[in-house]
Amino acid sequence: MTALIVQILLIVLGPYLGIQLVRRLGVDRWLSPVIIAYALGMIVGNLPGFSIDTELAHQFSEVTVLLAIPLLLFSTDIPAWLRHAPQTLLAFGLCVLSGLVASTVVAFNFPLEGFENWMVSGMLVGVYTGGTPNMQAIGMALNAGEEVYVLLNAADIFCGGLYLLFLVSVAHRFLGWFLPDFEGDRGLDSTEESTAGGRWRWLDLGMALGLTLLIIGTSLGLVWALTGGLKASSWIILLLTAGSIAASFSPRVRSWRGAFEAGEYFLLMFCVAIGSLSNFQEMLAGSTSIIPYTASVLLLTVALHFALSALFRIDRDTTLITSTAALYGPVFIGQIASVIGNRTLVFSGMATGLIGYALGNFLGIGMAALLQLWL
């Protein structure tokens, strides 16, 4: 019982401690609280003698994402997004293409111990196009078995966690060496004014949370009525996003102070919960080739995406947002937008992340079938 209480406190209060730490150290311009939150979760998840309740961590990750998405989207300016939509879709398409090429190249050139290359590559296409839900769905479709999914998911958390640390630390400056800067409104003025001196309007925040709960309840109710359950996570996120965007057309909703910051905090809680699920002992006890295989696909995907972005002169903000959308889905968009100081692209990331959810299963299963024939 004590361990359970400690785990809850770490998930709920860990983000606050991380924010205070980076502020007091004066490193908040280059060290994001996301790093602290994610690292805290990974440390706790691998402490000797400390037992993590994985079911609790999963529940926290699901609930915090549902709460975060509406709060992040309420301030969305759709007309501003439409000006950047063509380039965003191009950048996302290039990232998906990079994932397909990378998974194929690695499948043909990397010996994998104990598992089928075509199957693992197909599952990685899904996770690097839409996210972890796609990996599980593709694994089920390919009869991959529980062992493959568990090991591949652990390897993805480890490798994806390292890339996430890169995204929230030096990635923006690194891409500035060879990609152009973002041109246009970054969507920061109203938020900066609203949080001046650390003041929030608590009435605004209360209304934002109330509307968030209403949208969540409506989305869950519709999914339950349509499918007879709540397992269709992609539909839940789709309806949640649609309801939140509809609300954002109201100038009053867009002017609520503190909503975006509250959404960021819920995402930091998500980072702690997800990080705590990375059990390195279990991962290393399995096939040792899964980790370098996954890392190879991820690194080649990212490298190709960056190279193609340079070729097509896509700005660094859009490149990072679409990379996040493809590799992690919509859930990390808010944090990356905050790190790069560009909230105009939040909806772009959410939208392309949802496209990835829709495409991931088809592309993953199709690529697996083709690789099985070729190999």
N, C-alpha and C positions, 0 to 999 in steps of 0.2 A: 504493500500500500504506500509506503514511504517513497519507493522508487517511482511509483505512478504520479504522486504529487510533485516530486522533483522534476519529472519529465514535463508535466503540464506547465509548471512555473518557468522552466527553461524556454519552452516554446512561446509562452505569452510574454515573458519579461525579457528574454534574450535580445530581441530586436531593440528594445529601449536601451539596454546596456550597451549594445553595439553602437547606437547613434550617439550616446553620451561619450563613449570612449573615443570615437573618431573626432568629435568636436573638441574634447578636452586636450587631445594630443595635437590638435591643429592640423590634421592630415585629411580633413574631409574633402579637399579638392582632388585628391588622387586615390584615397582609400574609401571605397563605398561601404556603407553598413551591410550591403549584401554579402560582401566577403566575410565580414565578422559573423553574420547570421549563419551563412552556409558552413563556414569552418567550425562554428560552435556546434552545429548539428552533427557534423562528421566526427568531431572529437568525442562528443557524448555517445554517439552510436558505436564507437570502438573502444570505450573505456573498459579495461579489464574489471570484471566483477559487477558491472552495471548492466542490468537487463532492460533493454528497450521494449516497450509494448508496441510492436509494429502496427497492430490494428489501430491503436490510438493515434499513432503518427500519420497513418493513412487518412483517418477521419479528419484530423486537423488540416492536412494538406487539401482535402476536398472542400471542407467548409470555408477555409480562408480564401481559396481561389474564387468560390462563389460570391463571397462578400467583396473581394477586391475588384472584380471586373466591372460591376456597375459604378463603383466609386471612382474608378479611373476614367471611365468613359463619359461621365456626366458633363465634364468640361470640354468635350470634343466639339470642334468647329468643323462641321462637314464641308462647307464651301472651301475652307482652307485646305482640307484633305484632298478634295477633288483636283486641285491644281497640281498635286504631286502624285496622283494615282497612277498615271501611265508608267512613270519611272519606277514606282514601287512594285508594280506588277512585273515589270521587266526584271528588276533585281531579284525578286522572289523566284521567277522562272529560271533565272540563271543559277540560283542556289539549288533548286530541285534538279536541274540538269547536271550540276556538279556532283550531287549525291548519287545519281544514277551511274555516271561515269566512274566515280570513285569505287562504288560497290562492285562494279563489273571488273575493273582493273585489279582490285585486291583479291577478288574471288579466283581469278586466273593465275595469280602470282604468289599467293600466300598459303602455305600448307597449314591446315587446321586440324588439330588433334582431336579425334573422337566425335566430330560433328561434320555435317555436310556444308560445304562452302556455299552452295546455292541457297540453302535454307537460311543460313545466318545472314548472308548478304541481302536476301529478300526482306528479312525482318529489320535490318538496319536501314534499308531504303524507307521503310515505313516510319521508323522513329526519327530519321533525319529529314523527313518531309512534313510530318505532322506532330509526332510526339509519341510518348510511351503507350497511350491507348492503342495506337496503330500497331505497335510491336506485338502487343498481346493478341489483338485480333488476327493479325497475319500468322502468328505462331499457331493459333487455334486452327486456322484454315489449312495450314501446312502440316498439321499433326506433329508439331515440333516436340511436344513433351514438356513437362514441367521443368526438368533440369536445364534444358536449353534456355527457356525463358528466364529462369532465376539467375543463371550465370550471365546471360547477355544483359539483363537489366542491371545487375550489379556492376558489370564492366562499363555500361553506358553511364551510370551514375558517377563512377569514378572519373572516366575520361571527360564526360560532359561537365562535371564539376570543375575540372582543371580549365577547360575552355571558358566556362562561365567566369572564373576568376580573371582570366585574360580580358573578357568582355567588359567587366566592371572596373578594371584597373587601367591598363595602358593601351587597350585596343584603339580607342578613339584617336589618341595621339599617334599611334603607330600607322594607322591608315591615312593620317594626314600627310604622310611622306609621299604618297603616290595617288591619293584620291582627292578630288576637289571638295571644297567645303559646301555645306548645305546652303542654298539660297532661298530666302523667304522668311516669313514669320515663324518663330520657334515656339509660339504659344506660351510664353513665360510671363508676360507683363502683368496680367490680371492676378496670377498666382503669387508672384513676387510681392505685389502690393497687398494682397490679402493676408500674407503671412509675415508682414513687416513687424519686427519686434516679437515674433513668435506668437502673435495673437490669432486665435481662431474665433469664429462666431459659433458658439456652441449650439445656438438654435439652428443655424444652417447645417451644422454637422448632424444634429438630431434628425432634421428633416431628410438629409441625404441617407442616413442609415435606415430611416423608416421606409423611404421609397425603395431602397436596395432590398429590404426584406420583402416588400410587396412584389417586386419584380422576380425575386428568387422563388417566392411562393407560387406565383403565377406560372413561371417556367416549369417548375417541378410538377405542378398540377397538370399542365398540358401534356408533358412527357408521360406522366402516369396514365392519363386518359387515352393517349394515343398508342402506347406500347404495353401498358399493363404493369410497368415497373419503372425503376429509375437507373437502369444499367446503361442506357443510351447516353453516355456522357457527352458525345459530340453534339447531340440534339439539345441537351441541357444548356451547353455553352452557347450554341447558336441562338436559342431563344433568349437567353440571358443577355447576349450582346445586342440582339435586335431590340429588346425592350429598353435597354440602357441608351442606345443610340436614339431611339424615338424620344426618350425623355430629354436628351441633350438638345433637342430643337427648341426647348423652352429657354428663353433668355434668363428666367429666374433660376432654373436648375443650373445653368452654366455659371451663374454668378455665386453659387454657394461656396463659402470659404471653408477650407479644410477637408473637403471631400477627397481630393486627389491624394493629399498626404495620408489620410486614413486608409485609402486603398493601398498606398505604398507600405504602410505598417503591416497590413494583413499579408502582403506578399513577403515581407521579411519573416513573419511567423511561418509562412509556407516554406521558406528557405531553411529554417531551423528544422522543421518537421521532415522535409525531404532529405536533408543532409544526415539526419539521424538514422535513416534507413540504409545507409551505405556501410555494410558490414564487410570489412576487408578480409577477415579470416575466412568467411564463407566463400568469398570470391576467389581467393588464392588457393583454397582447398579443391576447387574445381579444375577445369582445363586451363592450364597456364597460357595457352595460345589465344584464348578468347580476348584477353585484355589487349595485346598488341594488334590483334586483328581488328578489334573495334577502334582502337586508336588510329590505325592506318586509314580506315575508311573516313573517320572524322577529320583527320588532318588533311587528307587529300581533298575532301569535300570543301573544307574551308579555304585551302590554298587555291583551288580552281575558282571558287566563287570570288575571292578577292582579285584574282587575275582577270576574270571576265568583267568584273566591275570596273577595273582600270581600263580595259579595252573599250568598254561602252561609256566611259566617263560618268559613271554613277557616283554620286556624292557619298562620303563616308558615313553620314548619319543613316541614310536609306540602306546602305550596305549592311550596317550593323543591325538595324531593326529587322530587316528581312532574314538575315542569318539567324537571329534569335527566333523569329517566327517559325522558320523551317526546322531548326534543330531542337527547339524547346516547346513550340506551340505558343498560344496566346499568353500563358501565365506569367512569363518573365518580361513581357513587353514594357510594362509600367516602370520596372526598375531600370531597364536599359535606357528608356527614354529619359528618365530622371538623371542617370549618370552622364549622358551626352548632352543634357540640357535642351532637349527638343521634345516638347509635348504635342506638337502638331502631328507627329507621326505615330502617336499611340493608336489611333484607330486604324491606320495603315497596317501596323503590326498585328493588331487583333484580327483584322479582315483577312490578311494573307495567312495568318496562323490557322484560321478556320478553313480556308481553302486547302491548306495542307492536311487538315483532318480529313477532309472529303476525298482528296486525291491519294493519300498515303496508302490506304488499303489496296486500291486498284494497282498502283504502281509497284508496291511491294510484292503482291501476289503475282503480278505479271512478270516482274523481273526475276523472281524465283523460278517461275516456269521456264523462262527463256534460258536462264543459267543452267537449269537442270538438263535441258536439251544440249546446250553447248559443251557442258563439262562431262 
